[in-house]
Amino acid sequence: MSSVTYGYGGSARSSASVWRGWDRFDYVMALTAVVLVGVGLVLIYSGSLSLYDGPMTSFASPVFKQVVFACIGIAAMLVVSKIDYHYLTHYAWVLYGLGILSLLAIMVMGQSAYGSTRWFDLGPVQIQPSEFAKLATILALARYFSEHGGDAKDLKTLLISLAIVSPVAGLVFIQPDLGTSIVFFAIWIGIVVVAGANRSHLLVMAAMFLAVLPFLWTFAIAEYQVDRVAVLVDSEEDPLGDGYNVNQSKIAVGSGQIFGKGFTNGDQTQLGYLKVATKDFIFSLLSEEFGFVGCMVVMGLFILLLMRGVRAAQIAGDPAGQLVAVGIVMLILMQTFINIAVNLSIFPVTGIPLPFISQGGSSLVSIFISLGILQSIVMRHRAYRQT
Amino acid sequence: MSFMDEGFRAPGGSSRNRPHGNLGMLRIAVLGLFLILAIRLGQMQIVDGANYAKRSEQNHIYQKNVLPTRGLITDRNGEALVQNVGVYSASILPEALPNDVQFDDWKEMRYRIYLKLEEITGTSALEIQARVEDAEDAGQGYIAIKAADNLTKEQALALDEVAAEMPGVSLAITPGRSYIGGPEFSHILGYIGPQFAEDAARLDGQGYEFNEPIGKDGLEARYESDLRGTVGYSAVEQDAYGRQIAALQSKDPVPGNSLVLAIDAGLQRYTAELLEDTLPSSEWGTSNVGAAVVMDPNTGEVLALVSIPTYDNNIWAESKIRSAELEALANDSTTYALTNKALSSAAPGSTFKIVTSSAGLEEGNINAGTSFYVGCNLEVKGVNNEIYTYKDWRCHNMTMDVRTALAWSSNVFMFLTAGGDLTATRGLGKDIEESGAILATWARRFGYGKTTGIDLYGEDPGRIPDPGWKKRTYVGPGFNAGDSEWLLGDNYNTAIGQGDVLATPLQVARMTAAIANGGKLVTPHIVNEVISPEGETVRTIEPEFQDVGLSESTIRVIREGMLGSVAYGAGELAQIPNASVAGKTGTAEFYDQKSDRWTQHAWFTGFAPYDKPEVVVTVYFDIGIGGTHAAPVAGKILEYYFENVKR
């Protein structure tokens, strides 16, 4: 059969197995990610100049901290890429259950203590359950379709898959985190399209969605007021009201013009007009200091990375692997798109960071873990193709 | 380590299905979404980039205008009529108040500031809080708002003392004006005030700061560009927290130029008080509106320009505390106190006979020797053989020439001069219409029917009817077919300054000046000189004249008539001991809509001394009799002039 059967060889061969498969490792993808992190470090340095002037090698330095997290993330990617992703799909339901539980837990804790927090505070590290839930949901969807012949043609199958994604997206939505719940549905759409969903089914569902949109809209307005409270509690997210930062980020982006104002020369950023310049609004900082040209380079890197992800889906050895790869591509694509769209004022302000680039450990580590899963799929594709 | 092996068995049956997904869609999604972002980015950075770059600059470079000191205004003798004062207000910059980024207890800190402000200014802390929150909600935390306005000096000092300990709070001083000359000067000086929203864009283009006051009326408005001066500025680079990063450039403001008026403050006050005290009350009703013009016929210098009732123009600066008064003033529909009556028109009545007589003498249909016997009225046989009777104001029962007719203000003589009697006596022209047109032409030569060009806004041009005007005006709904025809009665009405004739006291004074100065129509002016802050003359307002086109003999005859009016005729009460006065009374019938009856305007216009005229005075009351009410007032004004006004 396949190489899978040889896997029962036991621990005697395990020491050698650590060094196996790296010839199939996607170095282009990994290197692109590392370059993006490097861009992030440059921007974080520039964006935190006015806030931090201590030594570079202190753990208080935002750049140093990010380097540390990047190292943890890369290590995690390497480890995960050695794990057969089938372990993950195998335990998909367990992980999915844990994901929902953690989201519920944060809700309960939020009510009792933190108001509207999206993460668990574990000393220096914050863990966002929604990051974990995203991966768990991707695995669960892949697992579900792979058990149903990888086929979403059947309406029942399609609806059940929607039922898998809905509770997670719903829990995130009431946090409230509109952006992340959109990411969830985008992942679902990506997976069911690739899994071969009937177009007419999708069209009918889209029509139904449009029909209930007005009701959702009313609901969302009520949510928005909750969001305003969240803004008050978590001032870092949008300290001077929605309008202020949207305006300042627009000015920052536009004033960068073609070639930018130059490294550490963006006055919107350096004089403190642009808030959260190293986190959610880091793309505005990039636009201001490096201009249209700089933005095109970074967007090109993202496209390269995502195309390598699509390649992973293309060569995946089985439907489960393919669908996991598709889910992860959609995850990175949508987070990137929404974050940049917010920076360009064509999407309401949400708390989604720019993958690989924004300052912040937990999102960096989790995005590298996602890459690790993609690598795991790439490194194992031949095992199936051999037969 | 076994889970790191490739030894895990996939869920059952997976290998029987090859991956079959259509990944082209995914590639299209990736490229499509990034294309959207690239287009938007191109629009923002390339298409609108320059605009955003400018906004970015404005964001951190604060050009703070330093307002210049406004020019002063003095009367002809150097008496100050205005004073520059600082208007103190408590200003809050919401952005600079303690905020959540800096302090945990920022809310309490802010509230303590509001309480302190309440203690000093009296504006409630809750109100201040609400205003700050409104501004922040509107995303305008970077614009300073006023917490309290018009602070007293004590309040201002108290605020200044504690402002240093309250981030975001400062004492703001905006330039204000105090009008110290008295309410008699309000119509002339006008006032300054905040810009109207609709003018803000235009003024911004002229470099006005948004809190910079502008002249709103009177000389303050007319001479705004002189009085304002040049705004200085200091440009600083500032970060988002209001910290000054660097001083870039600065330029000191240049104070505005000052105005020296032709007005004599004492005469202005005396005239206004006199008019107020002598508002006539007679069988014709009670007057509550009056006006007087005193001017130099040889230069056009206006020595006094009075409009009754007066008002206090400090009211706008104190509008917060005097709002009821201001509202009453703005809604006053009895006297319209804000309107300058010296520049508003009314029927000029018999003062207009100067125009009619001049026209007759110049056109030649009468001469200095022409005389008519005038009884009580003039009877004219119309084309239908019907006899029409046109009344004089009294039964003269004497033969009179044009001098006597002016002195006694005979209507019948003026009827015959302007329109003839359609039989033996010829009017100004060969027929009724031509006579009307010629009379109107002479009226316009005397400056009627158009503004005088005085250096004030809001002047009424008045109205001179003629056949063409009537044809255009007396048509349409409410008029009959023959109504627009120019009739003999129109000539007669116009000849005595009634009917459709309207003129302002200033126009009447200007006509009088033309007789006094030998036939020159002078442009009146309030301001004599514009003076630089260093005291040098920037420019002098030179007299401007137009020739009316009167012969010397005509002028002499008219003067003799006017002299007779005061010496023995209708204007006798204008006589004064210190100079010989020549003048003309006027009593114009009009229909008063307020009292719903026919009543009369009272006029007197004259000049003195007769031999060498140096002053013209025109007095107007909305209700009264010219010879009885206006003439004595004019006399008193002239008396004051000769005793007190040093030239």
Boltz contact constraints between the chains, C-beta under 6 A:
constraints:
  - contact:
      token1: [A, 3]
      token2: [B, 6]
      max_distance: 6.0
  - contact:
      token1: [A, 4]
      token2: [B, 9]
      max_distance: 6.0
  - contact:
      token1: [A, 7]
      token2: [B, 5]
      max_distance: 6.0
  - contact:
      token1: [A, 7]
      token2: [B, 6]
      max_distance: 6.0
  - contact:
      token1: [A, 7]
      token2: [B, 7]
      max_distance: 6.0
  - contact:
      token1: [A, 8]
      token2: [B, 7]
      max_distance: 6.0
  - contact:
      token1: [A, 14]
      token2: [B, 1]
      max_distance: 6.0
  - contact:
      token1: [A, 17]
      token2: [B, 5]
      max_distance: 6.0
  - contact:
      token1: [A, 82]
      token2: [B, 4]
      max_distance: 6.0
  - contact:
      token1: [A, 83]
      token2: [B, 4]
      max_distance: 6.0
  - contact:
      token1: [A, 84]
      token2: [B, 6]
      max_distance: 6.0
  - contact:
      token1: [A, 84]
      token2: [B, 8]
      max_distance: 6.0
  - contact:
      token1: [A, 86]
      token2: [B, 8]
      max_distance: 6.0
  - contact:
      token1: [A, 86]
      token2: [B, 10]
      max_distance: 6.0
  - contact:
      token1: [A, 87]
      token2: [B, 3]
      max_distance: 6.0
  - contact:
      token1: [A, 87]
      token2: [B, 8]
      max_distance: 6.0
  - contact:
      token1: [A, 146]
      token2: [B, 14]
      max_distance: 6.0
  - contact:
      token1: [A, 149]
      token2: [B, 17]
      max_distance: 6.0
  - contact:
      token1: [A, 150]
      token2: [B, 17]
      max_distance: 6.0
  - contact:
      token1: [A, 193]
      token2: [B, 25]
      max_distance: 6.0
  - contact:
      token1: [A, 194]
      token2: [B, 21]
      max_distance: 6.0
  - contact:
      token1: [A, 235]
      token2: [B, 100]
      max_distance: 6.0
  - contact:
      token1: [A, 239]
      token2: [B, 101]
      max_distance: 6.0
  - contact:
      token1: [A, 241]
      token2: [B, 139]
      max_distance: 6.0
  - contact:
      token1: [A, 243]
      token2: [B, 139]
      max_distance: 6.0
  - contact:
      token1: [A, 244]
      token2: [B, 139]
      max_distance: 6.0
  - contact:
      token1: [A, 251]
      token2: [B, 52]
      max_distance: 6.0
  - contact:
      token1: [A, 251]
      token2: [B, 55]
      max_distance: 6.0
  - contact:
      token1: [A, 251]
      token2: [B, 56]
      max_distance: 6.0
  - contact:
      token1: [A, 253]
      token2: [B, 44]
      max_distance: 6.0
  - contact:
      token1: [A, 254]
      token2: [B, 44]
      max_distance: 6.0
  - contact:
      token1: [A, 254]
      token2: [B, 48]
      max_distance: 6.0
  - contact:
      token1: [A, 254]
      token2: [B, 49]
      max_distance: 6.0
  - contact:
      token1: [A, 254]
      token2: [B, 52]
      max_distance: 6.0
  - contact:
      token1: [A, 255]
      token2: [B, 52]
      max_distance: 6.0
  - contact:
      token1: [A, 255]
      token2: [B, 53]
      max_distance: 6.0
  - contact:
      token1: [A, 255]
      token2: [B, 56]
      max_distance: 6.0
  - contact:
      token1: [A, 256]
      token2: [B, 45]
      max_distance: 6.0
  - contact:
      token1: [A, 257]
      token2: [B, 45]
      max_distance: 6.0
  - contact:
      token1: [A, 257]
      token2: [B, 49]
      max_distance: 6.0
  - contact:
      token1: [A, 267]
      token2: [B, 60]
      max_distance: 6.0
  - contact:
      token1: [A, 268]
      token2: [B, 56]
      max_distance: 6.0
  - contact:
      token1: [A, 271]
      token2: [B, 60]
      max_distance: 6.0
  - contact:
      token1: [A, 271]
      token2: [B, 239]
      max_distance: 6.0
  - contact:
      token1: [A, 271]
      token2: [B, 240]
      max_distance: 6.0
  - contact:
      token1: [A, 272]
      token2: [B, 239]
      max_distance: 6.0
  - contact:
      token1: [A, 272]
      token2: [B, 240]
      max_distance: 6.0
  - contact:
      token1: [A, 273]
      token2: [B, 59]
      max_distance: 6.0
  - contact:
      token1: [A, 273]
      token2: [B, 240]
      max_distance: 6.0
  - contact:
      token1: [A, 292]
      token2: [B, 45]
      max_distance: 6.0
  - contact:
      token1: [A, 295]
      token2: [B, 41]
      max_distance: 6.0
  - contact:
      token1: [A, 299]
      token2: [B, 34]
      max_distance: 6.0
  - contact:
      token1: [A, 303]
      token2: [B, 34]
      max_distance: 6.0
  - contact:
      token1: [A, 306]
      token2: [B, 30]
      max_distance: 6.0
  - contact:
      token1: [A, 310]
      token2: [B, 23]
      max_distance: 6.0
  - contact:
      token1: [A, 310]
      token2: [B, 26]
      max_distance: 6.0
  - contact:
      token1: [A, 310]
      token2: [B, 27]
      max_distance: 6.0
  - contact:
      token1: [A, 313]
      token2: [B, 23]
      max_distance: 6.0
  - contact:
      token1: [A, 314]
      token2: [B, 23]
      max_distance: 6.0
  - contact:
      token1: [A, 316]
      token2: [B, 19]
      max_distance: 6.0
  - contact:
      token1: [A, 318]
      token2: [B, 14]
      max_distance: 6.0
  - contact:
      token1: [A, 319]
      token2: [B, 17]
      max_distance: 6.0
  - contact:
      token1: [A, 319]
      token2: [B, 19]
      max_distance: 6.0
  - contact:
      token1: [A, 322]
      token2: [B, 19]
      max_distance: 6.0
  - contact:
      token1: [A, 322]
      token2: [B, 21]
      max_distance: 6.0
  - contact:
      token1: [A, 333]
      token2: [B, 30]
      max_distance: 6.0
  - contact:
      token1: [A, 337]
      token2: [B, 33]
      max_distance: 6.0
  - contact:
      token1: [A, 340]
      token2: [B, 37]
      max_distance: 6.0
  - contact:
      token1: [A, 344]
      token2: [B, 40]
      max_distance: 6.0
  - contact:
      token1: [A, 346]
      token2: [B, 40]
      max_distance: 6.0
